[in-house]
Amino acid sequence: MRRDQLVKLIEQREEGRAKQDQELLSKVRMQLLSLLAEYPEDAEINYQTGIAHDNSGLGKDAIPYYVKALELGLSGADRERCLMGLGSTYRYWGLYDKAVETLRTGHQEFPENRAIQVFLAMALYNSERYKESVELLIQNLMETTTDEKLQYFKRGILAYKEDLDETAEG
């Protein structure tokens, strides 16, 4: 029953998010909180409650649910999205060190996730680690672009990303 109920609430949350229907999102959030009261140690319910808060514009309130979901052993695609959601929420609220730490974990565990890498680059920028931020953005750009002009200069751009401060000596 719990699983069926959760699946239905996820579908409703996704619908509310797609339509930006705050009334539906609020209703789903309240139902998730009720379900969580029954099953406080369920990682997936904690995670979905965090997303529901995030989708409702209550990102700061989402943080404890994301953290608990991870502590409870959330895994797979949900863990991947949770790390990204938590990291980006930390960044948004100015908790840059926590954002970098969380997003680095996400990048290590899910190295193919470009969204995590871009959120990490933004958090690095906010942490005044500009060089690492730009390197990561350049790497992602060059690995994903189909732009012919960028592809033509790919080798040089990737070489320069290693030392952005390098100049020719007189």
Steps between C-alpha positions, in 0.01 A plus 500: 500500500777744596673450163178550300423812699849637443488431124169688476641796696810511277278511191295783651816689601637470148169625361500793743859582409433486126195725531653717775182427695587616852169379640564144380863515616387614845245218521762241399751644746249468786419140400871414484550648846216279629655195335839595644346519849404133458834396347767744626788264419405450135773652282281538191217673686750742657648566155160555335399731784816702434419526128143606580635781717747601229228496233289724723774762532589384851855390424643582839234280660592219256857472634430284810293254296773463238765455769296237684426313176872478429576396859238224470678356197313640201649338191500492121337770291325644806837545675639666187214749483503552877869594502438744216191646669671534836817645349317754287279597795803551723652719227182706461491569873865604510629186671779471246735263684216253560394542137849423371535200732159358404545560127853354505353186653238498226767550233713216641206261522332604174781627274281502188244741649570832328242688706684412821826618341349835396346554845841413646665757271254764621567410865875516435452845346303610807784365716744719303667197344473661160767301319354162596151627415597616151702182435198286581271711282744492207538122534122453494455739210766336288377149574141580404505768231436435133595855405742468205714798595548377854574151372764643265683654798423218745859384553623853570208589724544182705875563525446857622242394757779325687674833556269791443762743631770396255631767264785518249819627652664800331 
